[in-house]
Amino acid sequence: MENINTTEYWNGCYSKGFYQDRSGDKSIAKDFLIKVLPKEKQNILELGCGLAFNAYTANQLGHNVYATDFSKIAIDENTKRFKDDNLRFFQYDYKTALSNMKNMDIVFAFEFLEHFENPDKILLEINKSLKKGGMLIFSVPYETGRYGIWKEHLTMWNFDSCTNRLFKSFSEVRFYKNEAIGENIYGVAIK
């Protein structure tokens, strides 16, 4: 299988016009973020920001956001589209992002974890990058949903597997009901 976790692979996806800017997904994620983000200003790291809709939403809600992605095309486009000193973009893989940005209040991992064969390891690394009481805010495709099985998805997710994986690294996990129930799992894990 082709290694999808490279700059070249994701630049190819974004150069063709990528799926992450779907309008229906935007409104669901925005509603979710409005519900779960604290009202006071937080430092947020987003892994795999894609076209940065979630980073932009958090920034508009008053948070400092450091948005990262493999793709230079995505980062360059985001830098052009969004101009705010509290919304910064970096072309980093997740390891570089997590090692450079420690003591974060929140880490976003939207439609990110399923792209790895060993998400448990990544969840532990995310936990280490968070402050005590910090949160992972995430979504993953539900295994039987329309986005559950794609060649880019190296792990499958349902509520049991999600719970089992998250409780290896986090002390509390909450799932949120939304319009995409059956398509995606949205949740918060607390350190």
C-alpha positions in Angstrom: 0.0 0.0 0.0 1.1 3.5 -0.8 2.3 5.6 2.2 -0.4 8.2 2.5 1.3 10.1 5.3 3.6 12.1 3.2 3.7 15.6 1.9 3.6 14.4 -1.7 0.5 12.3 -1.2 -1.5 15.1 0.4 -0.2 17.8 -2.0 -1.7 15.5 -4.7 -5.0 15.4 -3.0 -5.3 19.1 -2.4 -4.1 20.0 -5.8 -7.2 18.2 -7.2 -9.6 19.9 -4.8 -10.0 17.9 -1.7 -13.1 16.6 0.1 -12.6 18.4 3.5 -14.3 21.6 2.3 -17.7 19.9 2.1 -20.4 22.4 3.2 -22.5 20.0 5.3 -19.5 18.8 7.3 -18.6 22.4 8.0 -21.8 23.2 9.7 -21.8 20.0 11.8 -18.2 20.6 13.0 -18.9 24.3 13.7 -22.0 23.4 15.8 -19.9 20.8 17.6 -17.1 23.3 18.3 -19.4 25.9 19.6 -20.8 23.4 22.0 -17.5 22.0 23.3 -15.0 24.7 23.2 -14.4 26.6 26.5 -15.5 30.3 26.4 -12.1 31.5 27.8 -9.2 31.8 25.3 -7.3 28.5 24.8 -4.2 27.6 22.9 -5.2 25.0 20.3 -3.1 22.8 18.1 -4.8 21.2 15.1 -3.3 18.2 13.5 -4.0 17.6 9.8 -5.9 20.9 9.4 -6.7 20.4 5.8 -8.5 23.5 4.5 -8.6 24.8 8.1 -12.3 25.3 8.6 -12.1 24.0 12.2 -9.1 26.1 12.9 -10.8 29.2 11.5 -14.0 28.5 13.5 -12.0 28.2 16.8 -10.1 31.4 15.9 -13.4 33.2 15.3 -14.5 32.0 18.7 -11.5 33.9 20.3 -8.9 31.1 20.6 -5.2 31.0 19.6 -4.8 28.3 16.9 -1.7 26.6 15.5 -2.9 24.7 12.5 -0.6 22.0 11.0 -0.8 19.8 7.9 1.5 17.7 5.8 0.5 19.5 2.6 2.3 22.6 1.5 -0.6 23.3 -0.8 -3.1 23.3 2.0 -0.9 25.5 4.3 -0.2 28.0 1.5 -3.8 28.2 0.6 -4.8 28.7 4.3 -2.2 31.4 4.8 -3.7 33.3 1.9 -7.4 32.8 2.9 -7.1 33.5 6.7 -5.3 36.5 8.0 -5.2 36.8 11.8 -2.3 36.9 14.3 -4.1 34.3 16.5 -4.4 31.8 13.6 -1.0 30.5 12.4 -0.2 27.7 9.9 2.7 25.3 9.8 3.7 22.6 7.4 4.4 19.9 9.9 3.8 16.2 10.3 2.1 15.3 13.5 5.4 14.3 15.3 7.0 17.6 14.6 3.8 19.5 15.6 3.5 17.6 18.9 7.2 18.0 19.8 7.3 21.7 18.9 4.0 22.7 20.6 3.9 21.4 24.1 1.5 22.3 27.0 -1.4 22.9 24.7 -4.9 23.4 26.2 -6.6 21.6 23.3 -5.6 19.4 20.4 -7.9 19.0 17.4 -7.8 15.7 15.4 -10.7 15.9 13.0 -10.7 13.1 10.4 -7.0 12.4 11.3 -6.6 9.3 13.4 -8.0 6.9 10.9 -5.1 7.6 8.6 -2.6 5.7 10.8 -2.1 2.0 11.5 -1.3 2.6 15.1 -3.5 5.5 16.4 -2.9 4.3 20.1 0.7 5.6 19.8 -0.5 8.9 18.4 -3.1 9.3 21.1 -0.5 8.8 23.8 1.7 11.5 22.1 -1.2 13.9 21.9 -1.8 13.3 25.6 1.8 14.2 26.4 1.5 17.5 24.5 -1.5 18.6 26.5 -1.6 20.5 29.8 -3.1 18.7 32.8 -6.8 18.7 32.2 -6.3 19.4 28.5 -8.6 18.1 25.9 -8.5 16.2 22.6 -11.4 17.3 20.4 -11.8 14.8 17.6 -13.9 13.2 14.9 -13.4 9.9 13.1 -15.5 8.2 10.4 -17.9 5.6 11.7 -16.9 2.2 10.2 -20.2 1.6 8.4 -20.8 5.3 7.4 -20.3 6.5 3.9 -16.7 7.7 4.8 -15.8 4.7 6.9 -14.0 2.7 4.3 -11.6 4.6 2.0 -8.2 3.6 0.8 -6.7 6.4 3.0 -8.2 4.9 6.2 -5.9 2.5 7.8 -8.0 1.9 10.9 -11.7 1.4 11.4 -13.7 3.1 14.2 -16.9 2.4 16.0 -17.9 3.5 19.5 -16.3 0.4 21.2 -13.0 0.7 19.4 -12.9 4.5 19.9 -13.6 4.1 23.6 -11.0 1.4 24.0 -8.3 3.4 22.2 -9.0 6.6 24.0 -9.1 5.2 27.5 -5.5 4.0 27.1 -4.3 7.6 27.1 -7.1 9.7 28.6 -9.1 9.7 31.8 -12.5 10.8 30.5 -14.2 10.4 27.1 -17.4 12.1 25.9 -19.2 11.5 22.7 -21.6 14.0 21.2 -24.8 13.3 19.2 -25.0 15.3 15.9 -26.5 15.3 12.5 -23.7 13.0 11.2 -24.5 10.2 13.7 -23.8 7.0 11.9 -21.4 8.8 9.6 -18.8 10.2 12.0 -18.0 9.9 15.7 -17.5 13.3 17.4 -16.0 13.5 20.9 -13.8 15.0 23.6 -11.1 13.1 25.5 -9.7 14.7 28.7 -6.3 14.2 30.1 
